[in-house]
Every structure is written in structure tokens, then in C-alpha cells.
Amino acid sequence: MSWFTRKDKGINTPTEAKREAPDGLWYQCPSCKKVMHTREHRILAYTCSNCGYHEKIGSQEYFELLFDQTRYTELDALMSSGDPLNFVDTKNYPDRLKATEKKTGLKDAVRTAYGKMNELDITVAAMDFNFIGGSMGSVVGEKIARAIDHSLETKSPFLMISRSGGARMMEAGYSLMQMAKTSARLALLDEAGIPYVSLLTDPTTGGVTASYAMLGDFNIAEPGALIGFAGPRVIRETIGKDLPKGFQSAEFVLEHGFLDFIVDRKDLKDKLTSLFKMLS
């Protein structure tokens, strides 16, 4: 049929008339390579509809997922790190902080807030890996400690969402002291009988794993999250042996008794609500 055949040859479409897909319209799963619309990906809590892969997300996305109508009040939003050691590596620590703040729009590697989750009052601290690898410095420890204080004052359950490479080397001993400070504050929360749930996401390692991330009344994790103290390469080189398949994955850690359960992010809000009501 003639209307299936292009009769005119050499038709050129002006550049301004060409239609292209806008950037960010599609998402390709890094695990199974399935392509899906970013809107669908967001509706599914940033998980793959085909294989269930959990994309790494930050504090803002968790706040949107957990707080009713995304209504929350942020705590200590303007707190930022100093430079007590005058630390210099490839660049000055203050310059690195300023560059990271500009790039991410964040003040440090954790944000804390309170609001309602399914009508239940809750205080949340959520880490951002994009800020110097989610490393734990003095600001991270102080903001978590103050968030715990808010839980104590309001008698509201506390949720810690961890994603971190561990202690921040630029603050050395100051960073390591945050392990003790946050652990001591959590002991006060325990004495007051206020529930604390720790959610470990990919990755949770180093001093964060060795302190507040593993001190919850319930320690839970997202599927496939890397959880450990030292990295698998360091352990393999130290012991001189190959590691078991899936070593340090959430599933491996659960099987060996270090987690209470694994939760799909799509079910996170309802599971946490049920858990906190049971603990209260």
C-alpha cells in the first residue's frame, strides 16, 4: 500500500524539531538491566520491578517514604563540621567540606528529623553516603546524639538508618569518640524503655557497624546490603583464604544471627509501624 512507502527522498528534520527523551526519564536496573520508567521506579520505593534490586537512596528519599505526606521537622539542619586537626591530604579538609556541600546540597553525612509515620510520632536519623562516603565525624555523632535526646524528651521511638563507610579519617580520634557518645545515649534510651530500631542499608561498615548500627532493639536490613566491619578484600588478605559466597551480605549476616530480619523497602513503613507499636 502506498501510504506505507515514503515517496519523497532525502527528507531532513530540523534539529529544533527533533524529539528526544528527556534526561532521567528512564531507569536501568544495574543488576538485571531491565529498563523502567523513573516514575514507576519511584512508586516502587526505588526498587526494581523485575529482580527487586534496591537502588541506593539518601535521607531525603527515606523521609519521603516514611513520614506521612512528607511532613517533618528537621533537627540541627545547619550544623556543619569544623577542622580541629587542621587536616590536609590531597586538599584541605575545610575545602573538601565546602566542595562536598556544594555538590550534594548537604551539610554533613546525616540528617535528623521528627514527624508522624502512619500517625505514630517518630524520630529518624538517616545517613547520606554521598557526603564523604557517609563517614562518621563529630557532626554525625552530635546530630545522632541530639536526635536521641529528642526521642527521650518526646518519648517517641527512634529509627536509625545507616549507610556508611565508617569513621571519618580527617577527624581521627574525634571521629572514634562518636562511637562511645552515641552508644551511651542509646543506653539512656534503653533505660527509658523507648524503642530503637536500626536499619542497615548498603553499605554499613567500620565504626558505624561497631557502634550504633548494631545496638537496636531490632537490627534489620534491606535485601543485599553489605554489612561488616572491615571490607572483604582486607579480611581475605589478612586470613589468606577465600571467603564464603555472599559473605557480608544482609542474607549472610541474617543466617549467622546478627540481624533480626530483612525488609523490602516497599514494606518498610508498614513493618516499622507494626514493630514500634509492638515495642511500645
C-alpha positions as CSV (number, residue, x, y, z in Angstrom):
1,M,0.0,0.0,0.0
2,S,1.3,3.4,-1.0
3,W,0.8,5.0,2.4
4,F,3.4,2.7,3.9
5,T,6.0,3.9,1.4
6,R,8.0,7.1,1.7
7,K,7.7,8.8,-1.7
8,D,9.9,11.8,-1.0
9,K,13.6,11.0,-0.6
10,G,16.2,12.9,1.4
11,I,13.7,14.4,4.0
12,N,15.7,16.2,6.7
13,T,14.2,17.1,10.0
14,P,15.5,20.4,11.6
15,T,17.4,19.8,14.8
16,E,14.9,22.0,16.8
17,A,12.0,19.8,15.6
18,K,13.5,16.5,16.7
19,R,12.0,14.9,19.8
20,E,14.3,13.2,22.3
21,A,13.6,11.5,25.6
22,P,14.4,13.9,28.5
23,D,17.3,13.0,30.7
24,G,16.2,11.0,33.7
25,L,13.0,9.7,32.1
26,W,14.2,6.0,32.2
27,Y,16.0,3.9,34.8
28,Q,18.0,0.8,34.0
29,C,18.5,-1.7,36.9
30,P,22.2,-2.3,37.4
31,S,21.5,-5.9,38.4
32,C,19.2,-7.3,35.8
33,K,19.5,-4.5,33.2
34,K,15.7,-4.1,32.9
35,V,14.6,-0.6,31.8
36,M,11.7,1.0,33.6
37,H,10.1,4.5,33.8
38,T,11.6,6.6,36.6
39,R,8.1,7.3,37.9
40,E,7.4,3.6,38.3
41,H,10.8,3.2,40.0
42,R,9.9,5.9,42.5
43,I,6.5,4.4,43.2
44,L,8.2,1.1,43.9
45,A,10.3,2.8,46.5
46,Y,13.4,2.8,44.2
47,T,13.4,-0.9,43.8
48,C,13.4,-2.9,40.5
49,S,10.1,-4.4,39.4
50,N,11.8,-7.4,37.8
51,C,14.5,-8.5,40.3
52,G,13.8,-6.5,43.4
53,Y,17.2,-4.7,43.4
54,H,17.3,-1.9,45.9
55,E,18.8,1.3,44.5
56,K,20.9,3.3,47.0
57,I,19.0,6.3,48.1
58,G,19.6,9.2,50.6
59,S,18.0,10.8,53.6
60,Q,15.5,12.8,51.5
61,E,14.1,9.8,49.8
62,Y,13.7,7.9,53.1
63,F,12.0,10.9,54.7
64,E,9.6,11.0,51.7
65,L,8.9,7.2,52.1
66,L,8.4,7.2,55.9
67,F,6.9,10.5,57.0
68,D,3.1,11.0,56.3
69,Q,2.6,13.4,53.4
70,T,6.4,14.1,53.7
71,R,5.7,16.4,56.6
72,Y,8.6,16.5,59.1
73,T,10.7,19.0,61.1
74,E,14.4,18.7,60.6
75,L,16.7,18.9,63.6
76,D,20.0,20.8,63.6
77,A,19.8,21.4,59.9
78,L,22.7,23.9,59.8
79,M,25.2,22.1,61.9
80,S,28.5,21.6,60.0
81,S,32.0,20.2,60.7
82,G,35.0,22.2,61.9
83,D,38.6,21.3,61.3
84,P,40.1,20.6,64.8
85,L,43.2,18.9,63.5
86,N,44.0,21.2,60.6
87,F,43.9,18.1,58.4
88,V,45.3,18.1,54.9
89,D,45.5,15.2,52.4
90,T,45.1,16.0,48.7
91,K,43.3,19.1,49.8
92,N,42.5,21.0,53.0
93,Y,39.6,19.4,55.0
94,P,37.6,22.7,55.0
95,D,37.9,22.9,51.3
96,R,36.8,19.3,50.9
97,L,33.8,20.0,53.1
98,K,32.8,23.1,51.1
99,A,33.1,21.2,47.8
100,T,31.0,18.3,49.1
101,E,28.4,20.7,50.5
102,K,28.2,22.4,47.1
103,K,28.0,19.1,45.2
104,T,25.4,17.4,47.4
105,G,23.5,20.2,49.0
106,L,24.1,18.5,52.3
107,K,25.7,19.9,55.5
108,D,27.1,16.5,56.6
109,A,26.6,12.8,56.3
110,V,23.4,12.5,58.4
111,R,20.1,14.3,58.6
112,T,17.7,14.0,61.6
113,A,14.0,14.8,61.7
114,Y,10.8,14.1,63.6
115,G,7.2,13.7,62.4
116,K,4.5,11.1,62.0
117,M,4.7,7.7,60.4
118,N,1.2,6.2,59.9
119,E,0.1,8.7,62.7
120,L,2.8,7.4,65.0
121,D,5.3,10.0,66.3
122,I,8.8,9.1,65.4
123,T,12.3,10.5,65.4
124,V,14.6,9.5,62.4
125,A,18.3,9.8,61.7
126,A,19.2,8.9,58.1
127,M,22.7,8.8,56.7
128,D,23.9,10.1,53.3
129,F,26.6,8.1,51.6
130,N,27.2,10.8,49.0
131,F,28.7,13.0,51.7
132,I,32.3,11.8,52.0
133,G,31.2,8.1,51.9
134,G,28.7,8.6,54.8
135,S,31.7,8.8,57.1
136,M,31.1,9.4,60.8
137,G,32.6,12.6,62.0
138,S,31.9,14.8,65.1
139,V,28.8,16.3,63.5
140,V,27.3,12.9,62.6
141,G,27.8,11.8,66.2
142,E,26.4,15.0,67.7
143,K,23.4,15.1,65.4
144,I,22.5,11.5,66.3
145,A,23.0,12.1,70.0
146,R,20.7,15.2,69.8
147,A,18.1,13.2,67.9
148,I,18.2,10.6,70.6
149,D,17.7,13.4,73.2
150,H,14.7,14.5,71.2
151,S,13.3,10.9,71.4
152,L,13.9,10.9,75.2
153,E,12.2,14.3,75.6
154,T,9.1,13.4,73.5
155,K,9.1,9.7,74.4
156,S,8.9,8.9,70.7
157,P,10.5,5.8,69.0
158,F,13.9,6.3,67.4
159,L,14.9,4.9,63.9
160,M,18.5,5.0,62.7
161,I,19.1,4.4,59.0
162,S,22.8,3.7,58.5
163,R,24.7,3.9,55.3
164,S,28.4,4.5,55.9
165,G,32.0,3.6,55.1
166,G,32.9,4.0,58.8
167,A,34.8,6.7,60.8
168,R,36.0,9.9,59.1
169,M,39.8,9.8,58.9
170,M,40.1,13.6,58.7
171,E,38.8,13.8,62.3
172,A,40.8,10.8,63.6
173,G,40.2,10.4,67.4
174,Y,37.3,12.9,67.4
175,S,35.5,10.6,65.0
176,L,36.2,7.5,67.1
177,M,34.8,9.2,70.2
178,Q,31.4,9.4,68.4
179,M,31.1,5.6,68.8
180,A,31.1,6.0,72.6
181,K,28.9,9.1,72.7
182,T,26.1,7.6,70.5
183,S,26.3,4.2,72.4
184,A,26.0,6.0,75.7
185,R,23.0,7.9,74.5
186,L,21.3,4.8,73.2
187,A,21.8,3.2,76.7
188,L,19.7,6.1,78.1
189,L,17.1,5.3,75.5
190,D,17.1,1.7,76.7
191,E,16.8,2.7,80.3
192,A,13.8,4.9,79.5
193,G,12.1,2.0,77.7
194,I,11.9,3.8,74.4
195,P,12.1,1.6,71.3
196,Y,15.1,1.8,69.0
197,V,15.2,0.1,65.6
198,S,18.4,0.1,63.5
199,L,18.0,-0.2,59.7
200,L,21.2,-1.2,58.0
201,T,21.5,-0.4,54.3
202,D,24.1,-0.8,51.6
203,P,26.8,-0.4,52.7
204,T,27.1,-0.3,56.5
205,T,30.7,-0.8,57.6
206,G,33.5,0.2,60.0
207,G,32.9,2.1,63.2
208,V,29.2,2.6,62.4
209,T,28.7,-1.2,62.4
210,A,30.8,-1.4,65.6
211,S,28.5,1.1,67.4
212,Y,25.0,2.4,67.0
213,A,24.1,0.4,63.9
214,M,24.2,-2.9,65.8
215,L,22.6,-1.7,69.1
216,G,19.0,-1.7,68.2
217,D,16.2,-3.4,70.0
218,F,15.7,-4.8,66.5
219,N,18.5,-4.8,63.9
220,I,17.0,-5.0,60.4
221,A,18.4,-4.6,56.9
222,E,17.5,-4.1,53.3
223,P,18.0,-7.1,50.9
224,G,21.5,-7.4,49.6
225,A,23.0,-4.8,51.8
226,L,26.8,-5.1,52.5
227,I,27.2,-5.3,56.3
228,G,30.5,-5.7,58.1
229,F,33.4,-4.1,59.9
230,A,36.4,-4.5,57.6
231,G,35.9,-4.9,53.9
232,P,36.1,-8.4,52.3
233,R,39.4,-7.6,50.5
234,V,41.1,-6.7,53.8
235,I,39.8,-9.8,55.5
236,R,40.8,-12.1,52.6
237,E,44.3,-10.7,52.6
238,T,44.6,-11.0,56.4
239,I,43.5,-14.6,56.7
240,G,44.8,-15.7,53.4
241,K,41.7,-17.7,52.5
242,D,38.8,-17.2,50.1
243,L,35.6,-16.0,51.7
244,P,32.2,-17.8,51.5
245,K,29.8,-16.9,48.8
246,G,27.6,-13.9,49.7
247,F,30.0,-13.1,52.6
248,Q,28.9,-9.9,54.5
249,S,25.6,-9.6,52.6
250,A,22.4,-9.0,54.6
251,E,21.3,-12.5,53.9
252,F,24.6,-14.0,55.2
253,V,24.6,-11.8,58.3
254,L,20.9,-12.8,59.0
255,E,21.8,-16.5,58.6
256,H,24.6,-16.1,61.2
257,G,22.4,-14.4,63.8
258,F,23.4,-10.8,63.6
259,L,20.1,-9.5,62.2
260,D,16.6,-10.0,63.2
261,F,15.0,-9.8,59.7
262,I,15.4,-8.4,56.2
263,V,12.7,-6.0,55.0
264,D,11.8,-5.0,51.4
265,R,11.8,-1.2,51.2
266,K,8.3,-1.2,49.7
267,D,7.1,-2.7,53.0
268,L,9.3,-0.7,55.3
269,K,6.8,1.9,56.5
270,D,4.2,-0.6,57.5
271,K,6.7,-3.1,59.0
272,L,8.3,-0.3,61.1
273,T,4.9,0.9,62.3
274,S,3.9,-2.6,63.4
275,L,7.3,-3.1,65.1
276,F,7.2,0.2,67.0
277,K,3.6,-0.5,68.2
278,M,4.6,-3.9,69.4
279,L,7.7,-2.5,71.3
280,S,5.8,0.5,72.8
